[in-house]
Amino acid sequence: MSSRNSGHAGDGGYGDNSLLRKAAMAVGAVFLLVGVLGFVPGITSNFDQMEFAGHESGAKLLDLFQVSVLHNIVHLLFGVAGLALARTVSGARNYLVGGGIIYLVLWLYGLVVGQESNANFVPLNNADDWLHLVLGVAMIGLGLALSRDNSRATA
């Protein structure tokens, strides 16, 4: 078996059958899908009220999560990053753990910044805030748990 496909620690982070890589790909694909759906009228309510950025955007994905053009672009970019980083075990781990940390920071930011504040430029509402908490914890948990499983399998 080639070291490029073995998933071993010394192989540069490649591993074709890694659950860690599959998890990062799945998370990336979901973010990509969410980014696209944020631009689809009907799936995004009040589509005509979508702003480029800021809390004034009245558009809501699934009639729940406040979105803007910027918010959707961030989801698209985050999805592309997940798919690209999932090519290696180390990239997948970094995407999940680092992305989870970013989402926990966004959760805290959403709690601290008033929803009507100009600082709420993404924009974020209560539903976004609590989803960010769940995403942050889940992504970090996946990244750490599946990294541990991968290192045990290669030991």
C-alpha positions in Angstrom: 0.0 0.0 0.0 1.3 3.4 -0.9 2.1 5.7 2.0 0.1 8.4 0.2 -3.1 6.4 0.7 -2.3 4.7 4.0 -3.5 7.5 6.4 -0.5 7.0 8.6 0.9 9.9 10.6 4.0 10.2 8.5 2.4 10.2 5.1 1.8 14.0 4.9 -1.8 13.7 6.1 -3.3 11.7 3.3 -5.7 8.9 3.9 -8.4 7.9 1.4 -10.7 6.1 3.9 -10.4 8.6 6.8 -13.7 9.3 8.7 -12.1 12.6 9.6 -11.7 13.6 5.9 -15.3 12.4 5.1 -16.6 14.5 8.0 -14.8 17.6 6.8 -16.1 16.9 3.3 -19.7 16.5 4.6 -19.5 19.7 6.6 -17.9 21.6 3.7 -20.7 20.3 1.4 -23.4 21.4 3.8 -21.9 24.9 4.1 -21.7 25.1 0.3 -25.4 24.0 0.0 -26.5 26.5 2.6 -24.6 29.3 0.8 -26.4 28.4 -2.5 -29.8 28.0 -0.8 -29.4 31.5 0.7 -29.7 32.9 -2.8 -32.8 30.9 -3.7 -36.1 32.8 -3.4 -38.7 30.7 -1.5 -36.1 28.8 0.5 -35.0 32.2 1.6 -38.0 34.2 2.7 -38.2 38.0 2.1 -35.6 37.5 -0.7 -36.4 41.0 -2.0 -35.3 42.5 1.3 -31.8 40.9 1.1 -29.0 43.5 1.6 -25.3 43.0 0.8 -24.5 43.2 4.5 -25.8 44.6 7.8 -28.6 44.0 10.2 -31.1 45.7 7.9 -31.3 42.6 5.6 -34.7 41.2 6.0 -34.0 37.9 4.2 -34.2 34.7 6.2 -33.0 31.3 5.1 -35.7 28.7 5.9 -37.6 31.7 7.3 -35.4 31.4 10.4 -31.8 32.4 9.9 -31.1 36.0 8.9 -28.9 36.2 5.8 -27.3 38.7 3.5 -25.3 38.5 0.4 -22.1 38.6 2.5 -23.5 35.9 4.9 -24.2 33.6 1.9 -20.8 34.3 0.4 -19.1 33.4 3.7 -21.0 30.1 3.7 -19.9 29.4 0.2 -16.3 30.2 0.9 -16.4 28.1 4.1 -17.8 25.2 2.1 -15.1 25.5 -0.5 -12.5 25.6 2.2 -13.9 22.5 3.8 -13.8 20.5 0.5 -10.3 21.7 -0.3 -8.9 21.0 3.2 -10.6 17.6 3.4 -8.0 16.3 0.9 -5.7 15.6 3.8 -6.2 14.2 7.3 -4.3 17.2 8.8 -6.3 19.7 6.6 -9.6 18.1 7.6 -8.7 18.2 11.3 -7.6 21.8 11.0 -10.8 22.7 9.1 -13.1 21.1 11.7 -11.3 22.3 14.8 -10.3 25.7 13.5 -13.7 26.2 11.9 -15.4 25.2 15.1 -13.4 27.8 17.0 -14.4 30.4 14.5 -18.1 29.5 15.0 -17.7 29.7 18.8 -16.2 33.2 18.4 -19.1 34.1 16.1 -21.5 32.8 18.8 -19.9 35.0 21.4 -19.9 37.9 19.0 -23.6 37.5 18.3 -24.3 37.4 22.1 -22.3 40.6 22.7 -23.2 42.7 19.7 -26.8 44.0 19.6 -28.9 42.8 16.7 -29.7 46.3 15.7 -26.1 47.5 16.0 -24.1 48.6 13.0 -21.4 46.1 14.3 -23.9 43.3 13.3 -22.6 43.5 9.8 -23.0 39.8 8.8 -26.0 39.8 10.0 -26.8 37.5 12.9 -30.0 36.9 14.8 -30.9 34.6 17.8 -31.3 31.6 15.6 -27.9 32.2 14.0 -26.3 32.7 17.4 -27.4 29.3 18.8 -26.7 27.5 15.6 -23.2 28.8 15.7 -22.8 27.4 19.2 -24.0 24.0 18.1 -21.8 24.1 14.9 -18.7 25.2 16.9 -19.1 22.4 19.5 -20.0 19.8 16.9 -17.1 20.7 14.5 -14.5 20.7 17.3 -15.9 17.5 18.7 -15.7 15.8 15.3 -12.2 17.1 14.6 -10.9 15.9 18.0 -12.8 12.6 18.2 -12.0 11.5 14.7 -8.4 12.6 14.9 -8.1 10.4 18.0 -9.7 7.5 16.1 -7.4 8.0 13.1 -4.2 8.1 15.3 -5.3 5.0 17.2 -5.9 3.2 13.9 -2.4 4.0 12.6 -0.6 3.2 15.8 
